[in-house]
Amino acid sequence: MPPAPEPALAGTDNTATRRPNLVQRFTDLCVRYVERFMPDPFLFAVILTLVVVAMILLWVPNASATGIITSWYQGVWGTDNIFTFALQMVLILVSGYTLAEAPLIKKGLNWLASKPRNQVEGALMCFGAAAVANVLNWGLGLVVGALLGRRIFARLSGANFGYMIAAGYMGYMLWTNGFSSSIALANTDPTSKLNVIYTLTQQLVPLNLTILQPYSYVTVLVVVAALALLIWKMAPSDAGSVDRAALIAADETPAQPGSGRPTFAERLEGLWILNVVLFLAGATYFVISGFALNISSMVMLFTILAALLHGTPVRFIRAFTEASKSCGPLLLQYPLYGGIVGLLAYTPDAQSKPLQTVISASIVAGASVATLPFLNFIGSVIVSLFVPSGGGHWAVQGPIAVEAARQLGQSSPEYLGKVSMSVAAGEAVANMIQPFWLLPVLAIAKLNVRKVMGFTVAAFLVGFVIYGAAMLIVPHV
């Protein structure tokens, strides 16, 4: 819920009276074209599916309609479905959202929302908070920017809501270098089906060889500085068409009247000690496991912390249920992307190579030790358009990337860690033009994708240049 009714503050950056700079003109152009040509994200996934089918017919010899349909079914609902991984991703998002809605966290967000005086400061606040949160947990990072953006927009008249929500979403570019990075975490877990490196080399790559390396965190700092400058320069001169009054009204929850003397069931629902027991049990296991950080442990940690901060079981249940509403679009589209993964792996016979191998191998063909991370990065940006999930994406491109490194005589955990992070970097950048992970943000903000993605195209270009340059330097450090 936004801060208690404060007078709306007028923006003081005078954007409307200034002549648009080059960044603003470019961003305005992107916004116009996105609003004109960008389809609904569900249709975007359908179109991608058709594109993959066309590529299979062109590049996979002996492909048949029956085989293509069967592979698609197996990826969506069959034996190769991604239901387990999809549930993990949904839970990490919902647990992050639930944590962000805890009273203590909400109080902090309300305090932050009271600080910006204009839309540029508001957008930078959304970006900064989301960037920090994404380094900790991508599920938390996705929602923090949107939740903070709603509160700031409620206070600032003349602000462009799509611009502020886009600024918060730009912080998502950092998640693959954070502590919930699915690729980096999978590298540490010998039981993970996504640990491609362990499957092929029987080696584990700890976090100190991936996200905790200087090439990772220095790149993050550069990206943060560059995106902050971009957000400042791209501030739009128009406020857009979002109804502030309607958004504020949607946040107002009527107080629930007391029902007199509580029943036995209601007393159970209010037993805070149950949440404490849940937290202690989860924290104890985390210690026993040797502080193992993987996808499942991150889900557990944020769930038990959210339960603790919400106080009573009933408050936690209500917050978790409300957070789950943001996952509807994901649940609708995840099967489609599972189908795309199935199509990418389709082989009509033993002599044919699947499309994913054709694409990945063609990109790294002729690579050297110095250029392999960069070429993996380029390939990752392309593959991410079809498989917009860090872990699922690594399952597709990882085997080709690791095998290419081995053929170059590079099988050390250090180098393979760099290879995996080059793939992660491409996925992070591509998220700025792939609407899949923007869906929960749009659900929270109650915005159409066309109001946001025009701004993130510019962020994609900035991230592409910085991460691309980093991948050229990585082999030499």
C-alpha positions in Angstrom: 0.0 0.0 0.0 1.4 3.5 -0.8 2.3 6.0 1.9 -0.6 7.6 3.6 -2.2 10.3 1.6 0.4 12.9 0.9 -0.1 15.7 -1.6 1.2 14.8 -5.0 4.5 16.5 -5.8 5.0 18.1 -9.1 8.1 17.2 -11.0 10.8 19.8 -10.9 13.1 18.7 -13.6 11.5 20.9 -16.3 11.9 18.2 -18.9 9.0 19.6 -20.9 10.7 22.9 -21.4 14.0 21.5 -22.6 14.9 20.5 -26.1 15.1 16.7 -26.2 18.6 15.4 -26.2 19.9 12.6 -28.4 19.1 9.9 -25.9 15.6 11.2 -25.4 15.0 11.3 -29.2 16.3 7.8 -29.6 14.2 6.5 -26.7 11.1 8.3 -28.1 11.7 6.6 -31.4 11.9 3.2 -29.7 8.8 3.8 -27.7 6.8 4.8 -30.8 7.9 1.7 -32.7 7.4 -0.7 -29.8 3.9 0.7 -29.3 3.2 0.2 -32.9 4.7 -3.3 -33.6 5.1 -5.1 -30.3 2.5 -7.9 -29.9 1.2 -9.2 -26.6 3.9 -11.4 -24.9 1.8 -14.5 -25.4 1.6 -13.9 -29.1 5.3 -13.1 -29.1 5.9 -16.6 -27.7 3.6 -18.1 -30.4 5.5 -16.3 -33.1 8.8 -17.5 -31.7 7.5 -21.0 -31.8 6.6 -20.6 -35.5 10.0 -19.1 -36.2 11.8 -22.1 -34.6 9.6 -24.5 -36.7 10.6 -22.6 -39.9 14.3 -22.8 -38.9 14.0 -26.6 -38.3 12.6 -27.1 -41.7 15.4 -25.1 -43.2 18.4 -26.3 -41.2 17.6 -29.8 -39.9 17.6 -32.4 -42.6 14.8 -35.0 -42.8 12.6 -33.1 -40.4 9.0 -34.2 -40.4 5.7 -32.5 -39.3 5.0 -35.5 -37.0 8.4 -35.4 -35.4 8.2 -31.6 -34.9 4.8 -31.8 -33.2 5.9 -34.7 -31.0 9.0 -32.8 -29.9 6.9 -29.8 -29.2 4.5 -31.8 -27.1 7.3 -33.5 -25.1 8.7 -30.1 -24.3 5.3 -28.7 -23.1 3.6 -31.6 -21.4 5.6 -34.8 -22.1 8.7 -36.5 -20.6 11.0 -33.5 -21.3 8.7 -30.9 -19.7 10.1 -28.2 -17.6 7.4 -28.3 -14.9 9.9 -28.8 -12.0 12.1 -26.0 -13.1 9.1 -23.8 -13.9 7.8 -24.4 -10.4 11.1 -23.4 -8.9 11.2 -20.2 -10.9 7.6 -19.4 -9.9 8.3 -20.1 -6.2 11.4 -17.9 -6.2 9.4 -15.1 -7.7 6.5 -15.5 -5.3 8.7 -15.8 -2.3 10.6 -12.7 -3.3 7.3 -10.8 -3.8 6.0 -12.0 -0.4 9.1 -10.9 1.3 8.8 -7.5 -0.3 5.3 -7.2 1.1 6.3 -7.9 4.7 5.5 -4.9 7.0 9.2 -4.1 7.7 10.1 -4.2 4.1 7.0 -2.2 3.0 7.9 0.4 5.6 11.3 0.7 4.1 9.8 1.0 0.6 7.4 3.7 1.7 10.3 5.6 3.3 12.3 5.4 0.0 9.3 6.4 -2.0 9.0 9.6 0.0 12.5 10.8 -1.0 12.3 11.5 -4.8 11.3 15.0 -5.8 10.8 14.4 -9.5 10.5 11.6 -12.0 14.2 11.3 -12.7 15.0 10.9 -9.0 12.1 8.5 -8.8 13.3 6.4 -11.7 16.9 6.3 -10.3 15.4 5.3 -6.9 13.5 2.4 -8.6 16.6 1.3 -10.5 19.0 1.5 -7.5 16.6 -0.4 -5.2 16.0 -3.1 -7.9 19.7 -3.4 -8.7 20.6 -4.1 -5.1 17.7 -6.5 -4.7 18.5 -8.4 -7.9 22.1 -9.0 -6.6 20.5 -10.7 -3.6 17.7 -12.5 -5.2 16.2 -12.1 -8.7 12.6 -12.8 -7.5 12.9 -10.0 -5.0 14.6 -7.7 -7.5 11.9 -8.1 -10.1 9.1 -7.0 -7.8 10.9 -4.3 -5.7 11.3 -1.9 -8.6 7.6 -2.2 -9.6 6.3 -1.9 -6.0 8.5 1.1 -5.3 7.5 2.6 -8.7 3.8 2.4 -7.8 4.5 4.2 -4.5 6.6 7.0 -6.1 4.1 7.5 -9.0 1.3 7.9 -6.4 3.2 11.0 -5.0 4.6 12.6 -8.2 2.2 14.4 -10.6 3.5 14.8 -14.1 5.7 11.6 -13.9 5.8 9.0 -16.6 4.9 5.7 -15.0 6.2 3.5 -17.8 9.6 5.2 -17.6 9.9 4.5 -13.8 8.8 0.9 -14.1 11.2 0.4 -17.0 14.0 1.9 -14.9 13.2 -0.6 -12.1 13.2 -3.5 -14.6 16.7 -2.4 -15.9 18.0 -3.6 -12.5 17.1 -7.1 -13.6 20.1 -7.0 -15.9 22.3 -7.7 -12.8 20.6 -10.9 -11.5 22.8 -13.4 -13.4 25.8 -11.9 -11.5 24.0 -12.1 -8.2 23.6 -14.7 -5.5 20.5 -16.3 -7.1 22.1 -16.7 -10.5 20.7 -20.1 -11.7 23.7 -20.9 -13.8 26.3 -20.0 -11.1 24.3 -21.9 -8.5 23.8 -24.9 -10.7 27.6 -25.1 -11.2 28.0 -25.7 -7.5 25.5 -28.5 -7.1 26.5 -32.0 -8.3 22.9 -33.2 -8.1 21.5 -30.4 -10.3 20.3 -31.5 -13.8 21.4 -28.0 -14.9 25.1 -28.6 -13.9 26.4 -29.1 -17.4 30.0 -28.7 -16.3 29.8 -31.5 -13.7 28.0 -33.8 -16.2 30.7 -33.4 -18.8 33.8 -33.0 -16.7 32.9 -34.2 -13.2 34.1 -30.8 -11.8 32.3 -28.3 -9.6 32.7 -24.6 -10.1 32.2 -22.7 -6.8 30.8 -19.1 -6.6 34.3 -17.7 -6.0 35.2 -18.7 -9.5 32.1 -17.1 -11.1 30.0 -14.3 -9.5 32.7 -13.4 -6.9 35.4 -12.9 -9.5 36.6 -9.3 -10.2 35.5 -9.6 -13.9 31.9 -10.2 -12.6 31.5 -7.6 -9.9 33.5 -4.9 -11.7 31.3 -5.3 -14.8 28.2 -5.0 -12.5 29.5 -1.7 -11.2 30.2 -0.4 -14.7 26.7 -1.4 -15.9 25.1 0.2 -12.9 26.9 3.5 -13.6 26.1 3.4 -17.3 22.4 2.6 -16.8 22.0 5.3 -14.2 23.4 7.8 -16.6 21.1 6.5 -19.3 18.0 6.7 -17.1 18.9 10.3 -16.2 19.3 11.3 -19.9 16.3 9.4 -21.3 13.7 11.1 -19.0 10.5 11.6 -21.2 8.9 15.0 -21.4 5.3 13.6 -21.4 3.6 12.0 -18.5 2.0 9.2 -20.5 -1.6 8.1 -20.2 -1.7 6.2 -16.9 -4.5 7.2 -14.5 -2.9 8.0 -11.1 -6.2 8.1 -9.3 -7.2 4.6 -10.5 -3.8 3.2 -9.5 -4.0 4.7 -6.1 -7.6 3.4 -5.6 -6.5 -0.1 -6.6 -3.9 -0.1 -3.8 -6.5 0.9 -1.2 -7.5 -2.2 0.8 -10.6 -1.8 3.0 -10.0 -2.7 6.6 -11.4 -6.0 7.6 -13.9 -5.7 10.4 -13.3 -7.6 13.6 -15.5 -10.7 14.1 -15.8 -10.4 17.8 -14.3 -13.2 19.9 -11.8 -15.2 17.8 -12.5 -18.8 17.1 -10.1 -21.6 17.8 -9.2 -21.7 14.1 -8.5 -18.0 14.1 -6.3 -18.2 17.2 -4.3 -20.9 15.4 -3.9 -18.7 12.3 -2.6 -15.9 14.6 0.1 -18.1 16.3 3.3 -16.3 15.5 5.3 -19.0 17.1 4.5 -21.3 14.2 6.3 -19.0 11.8 9.2 -18.8 14.1 9.4 -22.6 14.2 9.3 -22.7 10.4 12.1 -20.2 10.2 14.3 -21.9 12.7 13.8 -25.3 11.0 14.8 -23.8 7.6 17.7 -21.9 9.0 19.0 -25.0 10.9 18.9 -27.0 7.7 20.8 -24.2 5.9 23.5 -24.4 8.5 23.6 -28.3 8.4 23.9 -28.2 4.6 27.1 -26.2 4.8 25.3 -23.0 3.7 24.7 -24.5 0.3 23.4 -21.9 -2.2 21.3 -23.3 -5.0 17.9 -22.6 -6.5 16.0 -24.7 -3.9 17.8 -23.2 -0.9 17.2 -19.7 -2.2 13.5 -20.5 -2.4 13.6 -21.8 1.1 15.5 -18.9 2.6 13.2 -16.3 1.2 10.1 -18.2 2.1 11.0 -18.7 5.7 12.3 -15.1 6.0 9.0 -13.8 4.6 7.1 -16.0 7.0 9.1 -14.6 10.0 8.7 -11.0 8.9 4.9 -11.3 8.3 4.5 -12.4 11.9 1.4 -14.6 11.9 0.6 -17.5 9.6 -2.6 -15.9 8.3 -0.7 -12.7 7.3 1.9 -14.8 5.5 -0.7 -16.9 3.7 -2.6 -13.8 2.5 0.6 -12.1 1.3 1.8 -15.3 -0.5 -1.6 -15.7 -2.1 -1.6 -12.1 -3.3 1.9 -12.5 -4.6 0.9 -15.6 -6.6 -1.5 -13.5 -8.7 1.5 -12.0 -10.5 2.5 -15.4 -11.9 -0.6 -16.0 -14.1 1.1 -14.8 -17.3 4.2 -16.9 -16.5 2.2 -20.0 -16.0 0.5 -19.4 -19.3 3.7 -18.9 -21.2 6.2 -21.3 -19.6 4.7 -24.3 -21.4 5.2 -22.5 -24.7 8.8 -21.9 -24.0 9.1 -25.5 -22.8 7.8 -26.4 -26.3 10.4 -24.2 -27.9 13.1 -26.0 -25.9 11.7 -29.3 -27.1 11.8 -28.1 -30.7 15.4 -26.9 -30.4 16.4 -30.4 -29.3 14.5 -32.2 -32.1 16.5 -34.7 -34.2 14.7 -36.8 -36.8 17.5 -39.4 -36.9 20.9 -40.2 -35.4 22.8 -38.5 -38.2 21.1 -35.2 -37.8 22.0 -32.4 -35.4 19.3 -30.5 -33.4 18.7 -26.9 -34.1 20.2 -25.8 -30.8 23.5 -27.5 -31.8 23.4 -26.0 -35.3 23.0 -22.5 -33.9 25.5 -22.8 -31.0 28.1 -24.6 -32.9 28.0 -22.2 -35.9 28.5 -19.3 -33.5 31.6 -20.7 -31.7 33.1 -22.3 -34.9 36.6 -21.1 -35.3 36.7 -19.7 -31.7 40.0 -19.4 -29.8 40.6 -19.3 -26.1 40.5 -15.5 -26.2 37.3 -15.2 -28.3 35.2 -18.1 -27.0 33.6 -16.2 -24.1 32.6 -13.3 -26.4 31.1 -15.6 -29.0 29.2 -17.5 -26.3 27.9 -14.2 -25.2 26.6 -13.3 -28.7 25.1 -16.8 -29.1 23.5 -16.4 -25.7 21.7 -13.2 -26.7 20.2 -15.0 -29.7 19.3 -18.2 -27.8 17.7 -16.2 -25.0 15.1 -14.8 -27.4 13.9 -18.4 -27.7 14.7 -19.7 -24.2 14.3 -16.8 -21.8 15.3 -18.6 -18.6 18.8 -18.7 -17.3 18.8 -22.3 -16.2 16.8 -23.6 -19.2 19.0 -21.6 -21.5 22.2 -23.1 -20.0 20.8 -26.5 -20.6 20.5 -25.7 -24.3 23.7 -23.8 -24.9 25.9 -25.1 -22.0 26.9 -28.4 -23.5 28.1 -26.7 -26.7 30.0 -24.0 -24.8 31.7 -26.5 -22.5 32.6 -28.9 -25.3 34.1 -26.0 -27.3 36.2 -25.1 -24.3 37.4 -28.7 -23.9 38.3 -28.9 -27.6 40.5 -25.8 -27.1 42.3 -27.7 -24.2 40.5 -25.5 -21.6 38.8 -27.7 -18.9 39.9 -26.0 -15.7 37.1 -24.9 -13.4 38.4 -21.3 -13.7 38.0 -21.2 -17.5 34.7 -23.1 -17.5 33.4 -20.7 -14.9 34.2 -17.8 -17.3 32.4 -19.8 -20.1 29.3 -20.2 -18.0 29.2 -16.5 -17.0 29.6 -15.5 -20.6 26.3 -17.4 -21.3 24.7 -15.8 -18.3 25.7 -12.3 -19.4 24.0 -12.8 -22.8 20.8 -13.9 -21.0 20.9 -10.9 -18.7 21.2 -8.4 -21.6 18.6 -10.2 -23.8 16.0 -9.8 -21.0 15.7 -6.1 -22.0 14.1 -7.0 -25.3 12.5 -10.4 -24.5 9.2 -9.7 -22.6 9.0 -13.0 -20.7 10.3 -11.8 -17.4 8.7 -8.4 -17.7 5.3 -10.1 -17.3 5.2 -10.2 -13.5 6.5 -6.6 -13.4 3.6 -5.6 -15.7 1.2 -7.5 -13.5 2.3 -5.6 -10.4 2.3 -2.2 -12.2 -0.9 -2.9 -14.2 0.8 -1.7 -17.4 0.8 -2.9 -21.0 4.2 -4.1 -22.3 4.2 -1.3 -24.9 4.4 1.3 -22.2 7.7 -0.1 -20.8 9.7 -1.9 -23.5 10.4 1.1 -25.6 12.6 2.4 -22.8 14.4 -1.0 -22.2 15.6 -1.2 -25.8 18.1 1.5 -25.0 19.2 -0.4 -21.9 19.7 -3.5 -24.1 22.2 -1.6 -26.3 24.1 -0.2 -23.3 24.3 -3.7 -21.7 25.3 -5.3 -24.9 28.3 -3.0 -25.3 29.5 -3.3 -21.7 29.0 -7.0 -21.2 30.4 -7.7 -24.7 33.6 -5.7 -23.9 33.9 -7.5 -20.6 33.7 -10.9 -22.4 36.6 -9.9 -24.6 38.7 -9.0 -21.5 37.7 -12.0 -19.4 40.1 -14.6 -21.0 43.0 -12.3 -20.1 42.3 -11.9 -16.4 
